[in-house]
Amino acid sequence: MVARAKTLSADEAFLKRLFRSYYEKWNEKPPKDFEKREFAFMMTKEGEMVRHKSFSEWSEVKEFLRRNAPLHVFYSSAYYLNPDAPDMDSKEWLGADLIFDIDVDHIPTPCKEKHDTWTCLNCGFAGRGMPPEECPNCSSKRIEVKTWFCDECLLVAKEEAMKLIEDFLIADFGFSTSEITVAFSGRRGFHVHVESDVVKELDQRARREIVDYVKGVGLAIAEGRGRVLIPPLTAPGWFGRVSRGVYEILSGRSIDELASSLGLKATKKFREGVELLTSSLERAEDFQALPSGLRKMWKVLVDKAVQEKRCEVDERVTTDIKRLIRMPGSLHGGSGLIVTKLSVKELETFDPLRQAVAFKKGYVKVRVHEMPEIRFLDDVWGPFRNEVVEIPAGLAVYLICSGNATIVKGGVRAC
């Protein structure tokens, strides 16, 4: 039994009540071999994580969630002989699922300039968009980031997940869709799970090789007898992926746009080189020697193709063989959205701002500190700045969970 906090703020009490109402009706199916997994929970925003829990019956998990209504729920990607052992060595590792984390936080998107901000905690210098690794004013690495998500963010994350699944896990590694499940993370990305005996016992080094492969790390240009080779468009793996990427770059832009994007000049020689490369790729049925004089252009094109075709995954998640990951069906305590389990087919049409909303009834009056324009369910809300507004309960939960609003006394209306 987990001890409850003696006093809760109005915001905490509101969230606790709604989270408990969600878990009282919760009827998710258990993950594979759940009795061999470690479970972990965060009860409050500032509290410590409760770890090393295990359950022999799924009904015990349901009862725990109903009683405690935690803000965050995790389970291990690993399987253990003793999952509730208090130290990692005593758990006796048996294997682990292969998990990929795709988070739009790590992917540059134009929309971040509209809704994301960062502030240096050392000197106060601030900016918009992707945060720098260090402050451009004082070089401090103490950067505070305020992030939001929009339809554009979520579309980019979804496309990255589909690329990982279709181009790498299925096409290159040979996994079937029945071995792959997806979960909306509850915030700005997706978790891709591979549950297969083929990957279960892979160590950290092997998983690092997989990460490097999908991220295009350490690729070398094909060569034979001292000459650069152009792979055919139909070649398997990265060979064909690079050629298709180069072909898409060559055929999708005007000569001037192409030269500018590659940092080259649109000379007559450049134009002739583009035409020669394009025709070579179109007619190639096997590896062929690169036409003379095009080595520099080919290298620039290959580098750009790799950047466009690689998949942006968090290597720390995939290489960690004892990782805690959010449990599908649980609520994300930083957004109030459902960590939604999806099939590969369901991912294509999934709309988290409709389908992952747990609280769709009622309205709540809150004081919003700051919020950009947001599409939530079927309406657009905001922008708000230091305003008292009455908004749908689900949006209020999202703002309170993310620290962007506080509930107004007496402001809850039937939720």
Stockholm file with secondary structure:
# STOCKHOLM 1.0

chainA/1-415         MVARAKTLSADEAFLKRLFRSYYEKWNEKPPKDFEKREFAFMMTKEGEMVRHKSFSEWSEVKEFLRRNAPLHVFYSSAYYLNPDAPDMDSKEWLGADLIFDIDVDHIPTPCKEKHDTWTCLNCGFAGRGMPPEECPNCSSKRIEVKTWFCDECLLVAKEEAMKLIEDFLIADFGFSTSEITVAFSGRRGFHVHVESDVVKELDQRARREIVDYVKGVGLAIAEGRGRVLIPPLTAPGWFGRVSRGVYEILSGRSIDELASSLGLKATKKFREGVELLTSSLERAEDFQALPSGLRKMWKVLVDKAVQEKRCEVDERVTTDIKRLIRMPGSLHGGSGLIVTKLSVKELETFDPLRQAVAFKKGYVKVRVHEMPEIRFLDDVWGPFRNEVVEIPAGLAVYLICSGNATIVKGGVRAC
#=GR chainA/1-415 SS CCCCCSCCCHHHHHHHHHHHHHHHTCCCCCCTTGGGSCEEEECSSSSCEEEEECCSSHHHHHHHHHHHCCSEEEEESEEESSTTCSSHHHHCEEEECEEEEEEGGGSCCTTHHHHCEEEETTTCCEEESSCCSSCTTTCCCCEEEECCCCHHHHHHHHHHHHHIIIIIIITTTCCCGGGEEEEECSSSEEEEEECCHHHHTCCHHHHHHHHHHHTTTTCCCCEETTEEEECCTTCSHHHHHHHHHHHHHHHSSCHHHHHHHHTCCCCHHHHHHHHHHHHHHHHCSSCEECCTTCHHHHHHHHHHHHHHHSCCCCHHHHHCTTCEEECTTSBCTTTCBBCCEECHHHHTTCCHHHHTBSCCSCEEEEEEEEECCEEETTEEECCEEEEEEEEEHHHHHHHHHTTSEEEEEEEEECC
#=GC SS_cons         CCCCCSCCCHHHHHHHHHHHHHHHTCCCCCCTTGGGSCEEEECSSSSCEEEEECCSSHHHHHHHHHHHCCSEEEEESEEESSTTCSSHHHHCEEEECEEEEEEGGGSCCTTHHHHCEEEETTTCCEEESSCCSSCTTTCCCCEEEECCCCHHHHHHHHHHHHHIIIIIIITTTCCCGGGEEEEECSSSEEEEEECCHHHHTCCHHHHHHHHHHHTTTTCCCCEETTEEEECCTTCSHHHHHHHHHHHHHHHSSCHHHHHHHHTCCCCHHHHHHHHHHHHHHHHCSSCEECCTTCHHHHHHHHHHHHHHHSCCCCHHHHHCTTCEEECTTSBCTTTCBBCCEECHHHHTTCCHHHHTBSCCSCEEEEEEEEECCEEETTEEECCEEEEEEEEEHHHHHHHHHTTSEEEEEEEEECC
//
